[in-house]
Amino acid sequence: MLGDLRHFGDLLRRNARLFADAEGLADAEGAYTWRQGYGRALRLADRLRQIGLRPGERVLLLGNSSVAWSEALFALAGAGLVAVPVNTRLTAEEIAGIGRDCEARGLLVSDELLERGRDAAGQVPTLRFVGGLGKGSGEVAGYDRLLAEGAEDEAAFAGPIAPEDLLLLLYTSGTTGFPKGVMYSHGSALQATLVHVLAIASAHRHRVMLPSPPYSAAGFAGLACAVAVGSPTFLLRFSLDGALETLASQRITFTNLVPTTVRMLLDHPRFGDYDLSALEVLLYGGSPMREATLRDADRALGCAFRQTFATSETGLSGTVLEPEDHRRALDDPDAGHLLLSCGRPQVGVGVRLLSNDGVEVPDGEVGEVAVACTGNMVGYWNRPEATAAVLQDGWLRTGDLARRDEHGYFYLVDRKHDMIVTGALNVYPTEIERTLSRHPAVADCAVIGVPDEKWGEAVKALVVPRPGENLSADLLITWAREHLAGFKRPKSVEFVDQIPYNPAGKPLRRLLREPYWRGRERKLG
């Protein structure tokens, strides 16, 4: 496949050979060298084969970020099994739905989710094994016991795995309905990892903190890149206090966050108590960072910033806004527009903007982002029609809308299904959200289209006010009148306690729209 990498699990084998006794994966429970981590993954792979799981069968991974979860991912890869990371926020019924969809044969579950995992397992007829990623309980063997019953034998990773063999089913967050299983082969995942290592400048010398949920595309990308270069890697079940403590105590030089989390860390009452001077690079994604947040982070952290754009379907491949782009935009008012950009194509990645009929649109016009890369998904699990709808002639249509300028920088406009059509005019919620968020009394906001008898859809803003601020709907609509064209202005404003986000940091507008469209047909929904 790639050099001496026979399959994805060999990333861990390579580190055990090159960086044997160096710091490897660590979490709140313990730290392990790369040699130890590889040995533990071999033991788990051997035990899973003893139990009777066979190459190609699917195993659900239900747990928060941990060394055990990460080792299990590589153990499954080495054994030829297919890892199915599961969102820890899902109910037992939703987990079971994914299990039935992929006909899962096994489940590895952490202690805090054991009861939910058991409930889900009882609803998946194909499931025949449940094991623990923690201490386990009763009939569910704990992780240490699974390791003790397996052999640290390299033969556990020596199976005949081909590049096209399935490695991973990464279920989408379900923003457009029941989540679909995004399929990655060993070959596509390794290619995607190489592309992303170049895009984010991963380096062995970095000390990495990974706060993203492991079941998300960002979580998988971060882990894959850190292991690929052998960086000491600290796995975090995210909390504001935990992130600040880890950044400081472990002298972290590289981490990835979503813009909303960056803002929350900066606003933490004890932010100034932590020495974060070791931080060199802050990688972010999900959306461009608001200018005020970026400038505050620049002053407070003094590190470099890098933004990437990708989707679950493109794996780790897409665009990158480099640190020098951020620096130029922060220092030069004439380049400030770059802060709204998600950058230019990563090395080895093709990016186009297409019309509905597949024709590439000229610079300055809005089109759907399409990505070509050998690291793209190979398709949706058991959904050939859905696959054919987005994968065409090697190009994957992402559903994201963007513009490109004459210098090749891309500017995300919105999700295709979130676009509001009011009186035959297209309105992009993100543009309105950026405008509203500039009001000093607005902490967060999301914009959706709601039914309107005259215009088809009307623009509605859902707003989280800053604590202690006296903000009214009339005041905000007046603000919008000064900054937005008439057809873009919110016709109504509703104040809410919080905006729901998916793991990638994108607002879940579908959930916000549901109460208003119940019983009605939304043509773009």
C-alpha positions as a printed NumPy array, in Angstrom:
array([[  0.   ,   0.   ,   0.   ],
       [  2.265,   2.768,   1.325],
       [  5.838,   1.615,   1.832],
       [  5.862,  -1.126,   4.45 ],
       [  2.314,  -0.406,   5.626],
       [  0.267,  -3.474,   4.776],
       [ -2.88 ,  -2.108,   6.411],
       [ -4.038,   0.708,   8.692],
       [ -3.07 ,  -1.17 ,  11.854],
       [  0.547,  -1.128,  10.717],
       [  0.796,   2.548,  11.69 ],
       [  1.02 ,   1.297,  15.262],
       [  3.472,  -1.479,  14.347],
       [  5.738,   1.084,  12.647],
       [  5.838,   3.251,  15.769],
       [  6.696,   0.253,  17.95 ],
       [  9.69 ,  -0.364,  15.691],
       [ 10.87 ,   3.247,  15.233],
       [  9.898,   4.878,  18.543],
       [  9.636,   1.835,  20.791],
       [ 10.119,   3.343,  24.248],
       [  9.062,   6.887,  23.448],
       [  5.826,   8.361,  24.791],
       [  2.842,   7.088,  22.847],
       [ -0.848,   7.294,  23.747],
       [ -1.987,   8.635,  27.124],
       [ -5.224,   9.515,  28.887],
       [ -6.356,  10.303,  32.43 ],
       [ -5.939,   6.631,  33.408],
       [ -2.394,   6.07 ,  32.224],
       [  0.336,   6.485,  29.625],
       [  1.992,   3.915,  27.365],
       [  4.994,   3.771,  25.086],
       [  4.492,   2.91 ,  21.422],
       [  5.894,  -0.577,  22.078],
       [  3.4  ,  -1.136,  24.901],
       [  0.5  ,   0.184,  22.836],
       [  1.316,  -2.11 ,  19.93 ],
       [  1.608,  -5.096,  22.264],
       [ -1.768,  -4.35 ,  23.832],
       [ -3.393,  -3.984,  20.413],
       [ -1.927,  -7.352,  19.365],
       [ -3.377,  -8.98 ,  22.486],
       [ -6.835,  -7.574,  21.81 ],
       [ -6.727,  -8.584,  18.149],
       [ -5.727, -12.117,  19.123],
       [ -8.485, -12.348,  21.727],
       [-11.151, -11.159,  19.279],
       [-10.115, -13.861,  16.826],
       [-10.181, -16.465,  19.606],
       [-13.758, -15.43 ,  20.346],
       [-14.63 , -16.18 ,  16.749],
       [-14.864, -12.778,  15.1  ],
       [-13.707, -13.025,  11.495],
       [-12.209, -10.555,   8.993],
       [-14.831,  -8.325,   7.403],
       [-17.246,  -8.53 ,  10.344],
       [-18.321,  -5.263,  11.975],
       [-17.619,  -4.299,  15.591],
       [-19.264,  -1.312,  17.284],
       [-16.947,   0.971,  19.293],
       [-18.993,   2.782,  21.936],
       [-16.935,   4.913,  24.263],
       [-15.4  ,   8.278,  24.987],
       [-11.852,   9.16 ,  24.014],
       [ -9.34 ,   6.876,  25.736],
       [ -6.241,   4.794,  25.178],
       [ -8.369,   1.631,  25.2  ],
       [-10.708,   2.995,  22.497],
       [ -7.743,   3.992,  20.323],
       [ -5.932,   0.687,  20.777],
       [ -9.154,  -1.124,  19.901],
       [ -9.378,   0.8  ,  16.613],
       [ -5.916,  -0.399,  15.582],
       [ -6.535,  -3.913,  16.922],
       [ -9.664,  -4.228,  14.79 ],
       [ -7.739,  -2.934,  11.774],
       [ -4.916,  -5.441,  12.277],
       [ -7.387,  -8.299,  12.704],
       [ -9.182,  -7.383,   9.487],
       [-12.349,  -6.467,  11.369],
       [-14.367,  -3.352,  10.542],
       [-14.562,  -0.677,  13.238],
       [-17.883,   1.138,  13.622],
       [-17.425,   4.152,  15.947],
       [-20.725,   5.142,  17.585],
       [-21.78 ,   8.567,  18.798],
       [-21.909,   8.377,  22.604],
       [-24.886,  10.754,  22.708],
       [-27.179,   8.299,  20.938],
       [-29.911,   6.411,  22.756],
       [-29.877,   2.624,  23.004],
       [-32.516,   2.503,  20.262],
       [-30.407,   4.663,  17.945],
       [-27.268,   2.625,  18.658],
       [-29.201,  -0.541,  17.923],
       [-30.381,   0.982,  14.634],
       [-26.774,   1.423,  13.55 ],
       [-25.944,  -2.093,  14.768],
       [-28.761,  -3.578,  12.708],
       [-27.876,  -1.449,   9.676],
       [-24.299,  -2.782,   9.564],
       [-25.191,  -6.245,  10.955],
       [-22.689,  -5.842,  13.764],
       [-21.182,  -8.978,  15.298],
       [-19.443,  -7.386,  18.269],
       [-19.576,  -4.427,  20.64 ],
       [-16.739,  -2.905,  22.691],
       [-18.144,  -0.469,  25.253],
       [-16.739,   1.753,  28.016],
       [-17.978,   1.478,  31.609],
       [-19.995,   4.709,  31.684],
       [-22.025,   3.526,  28.675],
       [-22.285,  -0.135,  29.661],
       [-25.989,  -0.126,  30.526],
       [-26.909,   1.65 ,  27.301],
       [-24.653,  -0.683,  25.347],
       [-26.294,  -3.761,  26.869],
       [-29.737,  -2.389,  26.015],
       [-28.67 ,  -1.757,  22.438],
       [-27.016,  -5.172,  22.094],
       [-30.28 ,  -6.868,  22.986],
       [-31.878,  -5.224,  19.947],
       [-29.253,  -6.352,  17.391],
       [-29.931,  -9.97 ,  16.309],
       [-26.517, -10.446,  14.667],
       [-24.529,  -9.411,  17.756],
       [-22.742, -12.276,  19.514],
       [-20.051, -10.616,  21.622],
       [-19.929,  -7.681,  24.075],
       [-16.609,  -6.679,  25.636],
       [-15.479,  -3.818,  27.829],
       [-13.171,  -0.878,  27.196],
       [-12.994,  -0.361,  30.954],
       [-13.447,  -2.628,  33.953],
       [-16.509,  -4.33 ,  32.512],
       [-19.23 ,  -5.897,  34.637],
       [-20.765,  -9.33 ,  35.065],
       [-20.764, -11.194,  31.78 ],
       [-18.996,  -8.311,  30.023],
       [-15.255,  -8.934,  30.327],
       [-13.212,  -5.826,  31.127],
       [-10.429,  -4.538,  28.915],
       [ -7.581,  -5.843,  31.088],
       [ -9.126,  -9.299,  31.077],
       [ -9.469,  -9.264,  27.287],
       [ -5.797,  -8.322,  27.003],
       [ -4.726, -10.978,  29.517],
       [ -6.534, -13.658,  27.516],
       [ -4.871, -12.665,  24.24 ],
       [ -1.347, -13.385,  23.02 ],
       [  1.153, -10.662,  22.126],
       [  1.872, -12.348,  18.834],
       [  2.541, -10.406,  15.624],
       [  0.617, -13.089,  13.784],
       [ -2.527, -11.367,  15.086],
       [ -1.728,  -8.504,  12.67 ],
       [ -0.432, -10.626,   9.824],
       [ -3.672, -11.495,   8.037],
       [ -3.971, -11.051,   4.253],
       [ -5.625,  -7.6  ,   4.186],
       [ -5.987,  -5.963,   0.756],
       [ -6.075,  -2.186,   0.15 ],
       [ -9.709,  -2.402,  -0.9  ],
       [-10.791,  -4.29 ,   2.237],
       [-13.118,  -2.349,   4.497],
       [-11.545,  -0.678,   7.538],
       [-14.133,   1.689,   8.925],
       [-17.807,   2.595,   8.887],
       [-18.038,   6.2  ,  10.049],
       [-21.721,   6.968,  10.491],
       [-22.745,  10.507,   9.616],
       [-24.239,  12.741,  12.294],
       [-27.664,  12.376,  10.712],
       [-28.259,  16.055,   9.886],
       [-30.466,  14.972,   6.961],
       [-32.156,  11.943,   8.516],
       [-31.013,   8.445,   9.59 ],
       [-27.201,   8.367,   9.603],
       [-25.459,   6.655,   6.707],
       [-22.397,   4.463,   7.098],
       [-19.482,   6.119,   5.303],
       [-17.126,   3.348,   4.131],
       [-13.344,   3.642,   4.184],
       [-10.993,   0.942,   2.99 ],
       [ -7.513,   0.413,   4.4  ],
       [ -6.085,   1.953,   1.24 ],
       [ -8.31 ,   5.034,   1.217],
       [ -7.768,   5.684,   4.94 ],
       [ -3.991,   5.462,   4.608],
       [ -4.004,   7.778,   1.59 ],
       [ -6.28 ,  10.221,   3.426],
       [ -3.978,  10.154,   6.452],
       [ -0.943,  10.968,   4.314],
       [ -2.774,  13.878,   2.657],
       [ -3.876,  15.258,   6.013],
       [ -0.451,  14.872,   7.642],
       [  0.859,  17.183,   4.914],
       [ -2.103,  19.563,   5.199],
       [ -1.8  ,  20.117,   8.948],
       [  2.002,  19.751,   9.115],
       [  1.929,  16.939,  11.689],
       [  5.374,  16.291,  13.127],
       [  6.939,  13.718,  15.429],
       [  8.265,  16.509,  17.695],
       [  4.766,  17.77 ,  18.496],
       [  3.036,  16.997,  21.764],
       [ -0.587,  16.547,  20.739],
       [ -3.853,  16.939,  22.637],
       [ -6.88 ,  15.355,  20.965],
       [-10.163,  16.669,  22.421],
       [-12.475,  15.691,  19.535],
       [-14.909,  12.807,  20.115],
       [-13.292,   9.643,  18.724],
       [-16.434,   8.698,  16.788],
       [-16.265,  11.914,  14.704],
       [-14.361,  12.463,  11.468],
       [-12.226,  15.061,  13.27 ],
       [-11.466,  12.585,  16.048],
       [-10.438,   9.866,  13.619],
       [ -8.358,  12.331,  11.577],
       [ -6.528,  13.659,  14.615],
       [ -5.713,  10.189,  15.935],
       [ -4.621,   8.879,  12.53 ],
       [ -2.244,  11.785,  11.918],
       [ -0.733,  11.766,  15.413],
       [ -0.074,   8.022,  15.257],
       [  1.214,   8.268,  11.679],
       [  4.083,  10.532,  12.781],
       [  4.5  ,   9.051,  16.275],
       [  3.713,  12.172,  18.316],
       [  3.132,  11.807,  22.075],
       [ -0.673,  12.019,  22.142],
       [ -2.986,  12.898,  25.017],
       [ -6.573,  11.732,  24.613],
       [ -9.129,  13.887,  26.369],
       [-12.769,  13.459,  27.249],
       [-13.403,  17.121,  26.706],
       [-14.136,  19.608,  29.445],
       [-12.967,  23.208,  29.667],
       [-11.032,  22.609,  32.888],
       [ -9.567,  19.362,  31.57 ],
       [ -8.44 ,  20.958,  28.319],
       [ -6.721,  23.879,  30.032],
       [ -5.068,  21.595,  32.592],
       [ -3.786,  19.221,  29.889],
       [ -2.542,  22.022,  27.641],
       [ -0.533,  23.45 ,  30.521],
       [  0.682,  20.374,  32.416],
       [  1.641,  18.35 ,  29.343],
       [  3.218,  21.312,  27.526],
       [  1.036,  20.644,  24.505],
       [  2.349,  22.112,  21.25 ],
       [ -0.469,  21.068,  18.872],
       [ -4.211,  20.661,  19.299],
       [ -7.417,  20.837,  17.296],
       [-10.601,  22.606,  18.404],
       [-13.819,  23.923,  16.925],
       [-14.36 ,  27.717,  16.959],
       [-17.099,  27.618,  19.604],
       [-14.767,  25.753,  21.971],
       [-11.973,  28.253,  21.4  ],
       [-14.333,  31.031,  22.466],
       [-15.378,  29.102,  25.579],
       [-11.761,  28.505,  26.608],
       [-10.876,  32.176,  26.172],
       [-13.883,  33.152,  28.304],
       [-13.054,  30.671,  31.078],
       [-12.681,  32.587,  34.364],
       [ -9.37 ,  30.829,  35.121],
       [ -7.915,  31.002,  31.604],
       [ -5.149,  33.346,  32.75 ],
       [ -4.035,  30.94 ,  35.495],
       [ -2.635,  28.437,  32.986],
       [  0.72 ,  28.607,  31.234],
       [ -0.099,  27.808,  27.606],
       [  3.146,  29.181,  26.186],
       [  4.182,  25.792,  24.741],
       [  1.28 ,  25.825,  22.251],
       [  2.62 ,  26.305,  18.714],
       [ -0.32 ,  25.411,  16.497],
       [ -4.075,  25.566,  16.98 ],
       [ -5.912,  23.66 ,  14.254],
       [ -9.604,  24.364,  13.858],
       [-12.401,  23.332,  11.537],
       [-16.15 ,  22.958,  11.196],
       [-16.465,  26.594,  10.144],
       [-14.32 ,  29.727,   9.838],
       [-13.594,  31.33 ,  13.191],
       [-15.242,  34.638,  13.973],
       [-12.778,  37.475,  13.583],
       [-13.202,  38.716,  17.166],
       [-12.495,  35.232,  18.538],
       [ -9.454,  34.778,  16.305],
       [ -7.992,  38.133,  17.294],
       [ -8.6  ,  37.381,  20.993],
       [ -6.948,  33.958,  20.588],
       [ -4.021,  35.506,  18.736],
       [ -3.408,  37.951,  21.581],
       [ -3.923,  35.375,  24.338],
       [ -2.049,  32.413,  22.841],
       [  0.474,  33.833,  20.41 ],
       [  0.433,  30.595,  18.401],
       [ -0.061,  29.83 ,  14.721],
       [ -3.544,  29.041,  13.413],
       [ -4.481,  26.58 ,  10.705],
       [ -7.987,  25.818,   9.437],
       [ -9.074,  22.76 ,   7.466],
       [-12.322,  21.983,   5.704],
       [-13.419,  18.421,   4.985],
       [-16.505,  16.242,   5.422],
       [-17.141,  12.739,   6.733],
       [-17.362,  11.589,   3.121],
       [-14.08 ,  13.185,   2.013],
       [-12.322,  11.729,   5.028],
       [ -9.552,  14.107,   5.86 ],
       [ -9.299,  15.723,   2.425],
       [-10.382,  19.212,   1.406],
       [ -8.923,  22.69 ,   1.845],
       [ -6.495,  24.336,   4.251],
       [ -6.025,  27.952,   5.339],
       [ -2.36 ,  28.158,   6.285],
       [ -0.821,  30.022,   9.249],
       [  0.675,  32.629,   6.905],
       [ -2.824,  33.332,   5.527],
       [ -4.09 ,  33.941,   9.055],
       [ -1.123,  36.183,   9.857],
       [ -1.6  ,  38.268,   6.733],
       [ -5.334,  38.613,   7.374],
       [ -4.797,  39.657,  10.992],
       [ -2.081,  42.199,  10.153],
       [ -3.287,  43.64 ,   6.834],
       [ -6.804,  45.203,   6.658],
       [ -6.818,  44.655,   2.885],
       [ -6.44 ,  40.895,   3.454],
       [ -9.031,  40.62 ,   6.236],
       [-11.427,  38.779,   3.921],
       [ -9.194,  35.697,   4.238],
       [-10.561,  35.146,   7.745],
       [-13.833,  34.172,   6.064],
       [-12.074,  31.656,   3.823],
       [-11.503,  27.938,   4.403],
       [ -8.366,  28.133,   2.296],
       [ -7.104,  26.463,  -0.851],
       [ -6.967,  22.773,  -1.861],
       [ -4.682,  20.53 ,   0.158],
       [ -1.762,  18.88 ,  -1.63 ],
       [ -3.045,  15.912,  -3.628],
       [ -6.676,  17.07 ,  -3.491],
       [ -8.858,  18.434,  -6.292],
       [-11.623,  20.882,  -5.362],
       [-14.274,  22.203,  -7.754],
       [-17.52 ,  24.166,  -7.47 ],
       [-20.338,  22.624,  -9.488],
       [-23.804,  23.733, -10.555],
       [-26.801,  21.446, -10.06 ],
       [-26.211,  19.946, -13.513],
       [-22.535,  19.267, -12.811],
       [-20.978,  22.192, -14.694],
       [-18.079,  23.995, -12.973],
       [-19.087,  27.539, -12.044],
       [-16.808,  30.55 , -12.627],
       [-14.956,  32.396,  -9.864],
       [-17.238,  34.519,  -7.715],
       [-20.359,  32.386,  -8.219],
       [-21.834,  29.944,  -5.711],
       [-21.5  ,  26.244,  -6.449],
       [-21.494,  22.919,  -4.638],
       [-18.083,  21.836,  -3.37 ],
       [-16.838,  18.643,  -5.031],
       [-13.642,  16.902,  -3.919],
       [-11.438,  14.415,  -5.774],
       [ -8.904,  12.417,  -3.757],
       [ -7.905,   8.781,  -3.366],
       [ -8.695,   9.289,   0.32 ],
       [-12.406,   9.851,  -0.314],
       [-14.912,   7.347,   1.008],
       [-15.54 ,   4.328,  -1.179],
       [-19.303,   4.667,  -0.709],
       [-22.204,   4.432,   1.72 ],
       [-22.826,   1.075,   3.378],
       [-25.602,  -0.789,   1.528],
       [-26.8  ,   2.426,  -0.158],
       [-25.783,   2.293,  -3.813],
       [-28.284,   4.967,  -4.877],
       [-27.085,   7.417,  -2.225],
       [-23.498,   6.642,  -3.215],
       [-24.204,   7.257,  -6.904],
       [-25.847,  10.577,  -6.058],
       [-22.66 ,  12.012,  -4.513],
       [-19.769,  10.066,  -6.123],
       [-19.542,  10.871,  -9.808],
       [-16.493,  10.3  , -12.026],
       [-14.167,  10.339,  -9.031],
       [-15.614,  13.582,  -7.646],
       [-17.526,  13.599,  -4.37 ],
       [-20.279,  16.205,  -4.086],
       [-20.249,  17.38 ,  -0.473],
       [-23.54 ,  19.278,  -0.203],
       [-21.598,  22.37 ,   0.908],
       [-21.954,  25.591,  -1.071],
       [-19.021,  27.948,  -1.592],
       [-17.481,  30.667,  -3.73 ],
       [-13.893,  30.769,  -5.04 ],
       [-11.93 ,  33.968,  -5.59 ],
       [ -9.421,  34.697,  -8.34 ],
       [ -6.537,  33.557,  -6.112],
       [ -8.021,  30.1  ,  -5.528],
       [ -9.331,  30.681,  -1.991],
       [-12.661,  29.063,  -1.161],
       [-15.363,  30.732,   0.951],
       [-18.03 ,  28.461,   2.419],
       [-21.524,  29.857,   2.029],
       [-23.69 ,  27.156,   3.595],
       [-24.994,  23.627,   3.465],
       [-27.099,  23.078,   0.353],
       [-30.039,  21.822,   2.41 ],
       [-29.806,  24.741,   4.844],
       [-30.147,  27.368,   2.133],
       [-33.341,  29.421,   2.513],
       [-35.396,  30.2  ,  -0.594],
       [-37.585,  33.216,   0.087],
       [-39.547,  34.724,  -2.804],
       [-37.298,  32.841,  -5.286],
       [-34.202,  34.444,  -3.765],
       [-31.443,  32.347,  -2.178],
       [-30.45 ,  33.286,   1.378],
       [-27.472,  31.713,   3.132],
       [-27.906,  31.374,   6.915],
       [-24.188,  31.527,   7.677],
       [-23.907,  35.025,   6.2  ],
       [-26.717,  36.26 ,   8.441],
       [-25.3  ,  34.478,  11.494],
       [-21.95 ,  36.19 ,  10.975],
       [-23.672,  39.555,  10.849],
       [-25.821,  38.973,  13.93 ],
       [-22.875,  37.589,  15.903],
       [-21.11 ,  40.926,  15.522],
       [-23.718,  42.503,  17.823],
       [-22.04 ,  42.806,  21.233],
       [-25.082,  41.378,  23.066],
       [-25.2  ,  38.147,  20.993],
       [-23.379,  35.114,  22.411],
       [-24.463,  32.639,  19.72 ],
       [-27.089,  32.311,  17.012],
       [-28.455,  30.128,  14.237],
       [-30.64 ,  31.111,  11.294],
       [-33.251,  28.885,   9.678],
       [-36.052,  29.112,   7.154],
       [-39.598,  28.731,   8.46 ],
       [-42.855,  28.361,   6.464],
       [-44.307,  31.562,   5.033],
       [-47.558,  31.683,   3.054],
       [-46.448,  34.564,   0.86 ],
       [-42.719,  33.943,   0.306],
       [-42.485,  30.18 ,   0.794],
       [-39.879,  30.586,   3.523],
       [-39.085,  33.385,   5.948],
       [-35.796,  34.032,   7.704],
       [-35.882,  33.307,  11.438],
       [-33.036,  33.905,  13.909],
       [-32.585,  31.823,  17.054],
       [-30.361,  33.799,  19.398],
       [-28.496,  33.132,  22.648],
       [-27.991,  36.527,  24.365],
       [-24.908,  37.267,  26.421],
       [-25.588,  37.057,  30.17 ],
       [-26.782,  40.317,  31.64 ],
       [-27.478,  41.964,  28.277],
       [-30.828,  43.621,  27.567],
       [-31.489,  42.401,  24.035],
       [-34.867,  42.523,  22.285],
       [-36.047,  41.151,  18.955],
       [-36.782,  44.673,  17.682],
       [-33.28 ,  45.823,  18.578],
       [-31.661,  42.934,  16.705],
       [-33.885,  43.339,  13.638],
       [-32.96 ,  47.037,  13.57 ],
       [-29.289,  46.031,  13.713],
       [-29.827,  43.639,  10.81 ],
       [-31.546,  46.396,   8.815],
       [-28.322,  48.41 ,   8.965],
       [-26.114,  45.566,   7.733],
       [-28.187,  43.266,   5.499],
       [-30.279,  43.53 ,   2.355],
       [-34.013,  43.441,   2.947],
       [-34.578,  39.867,   1.765],
       [-31.821,  38.604,   4.099],
       [-33.063,  40.254,   7.287],
       [-34.697,  38.039,   9.919],
       [-38.46 ,  38.428,   9.923],
       [-38.578,  37.061,  13.465],
       [-36.199,  36.486,  16.367],
       [-36.537,  33.902,  19.122],
       [-34.282,  33.794,  22.171],
       [-33.017,  30.359,  23.25 ],
       [-30.693,  28.98 ,  25.918],
       [-28.311,  27.246,  23.523],
       [-27.721,  26.217,  19.914],
       [-27.245,  22.472,  19.27 ],
       [-24.074,  21.513,  17.382],
       [-22.815,  18.305,  15.83 ],
       [-19.338,  16.951,  16.723],
       [-17.8  ,  18.942,  13.862],
       [-19.005,  22.192,  15.422],
       [-21.768,  22.862,  12.887],
       [-25.21 ,  24.021,  14.074],
       [-27.893,  21.348,  13.72 ],
       [-30.315,  23.476,  11.729],
       [-32.403,  20.459,  10.754],
       [-33.3  ,  19.925,  14.413],
       [-34.057,  23.608,  14.834],
       [-36.327,  23.596,  11.757],
       [-38.315,  20.502,  12.703],
       [-40.938,  22.122,  14.988],
       [-41.829,  24.69 ,  12.334],
       [-42.047,  22.254,   9.39 ],
       [-43.833,  19.387,  11.123],
       [-46.622,  18.225,   8.806],
       [-45.34 ,  20.312,   5.91 ],
       [-43.079,  19.545,   2.964],
       [-39.865,  21.499,   2.656],
       [-38.479,  21.092,  -0.837],
       [-34.885,  21.749,   0.204],
       [-35.066,  20.003,   3.588]])
